[in-house]
Amino acid sequence: MTTTTNPAHTTTTLEHGTLQFCQSHPTKKVKFYCVNDKEMFCSKCILKHTQQKHEVINCSPKVIDMKRMVQEMITEVECLE
């Protein structure tokens, strides 16, 4: 397991994936992305961004969509072999 930190979040790399934790709340996983500030944050930080009328995106559905797309690409490549 390795851990890296940047101003917006802490990244912990595990054997089977990567977890990102909020810089302001180190025990909370990041779940949102602020387009205006270009940073990821947890559910406790969302009011700060929404009160400033920033565009906030929920990361969870995007990750699920990306995993599905990658799996579809892998299946497509395997069919070509």
C-alpha positions, 0 to 999 in steps of 0.5 A: 500500500502506498499513499500520496498527497496533493492539495485536494486529496490523499490517494491510497493505492491498494492491491486491487485499486485506488482510494482517494480521501478528502484533504479536509476530512482524511477519513472520508472518501472523495465523492464529488468533483468541482469543475470550477475549482478542479478538485475532488472532495467528500460529502462534508465539503459539498456545501462550500462548493454549492453555496458558491454556485460551482458546478459539482459532479458526482464521481460515483456514476462516472466511475461506474460508467468508465468501468463499464466502458473499459469492460466493453472495450476488453470484450471487443478486443478479446473477440478480435483475437 
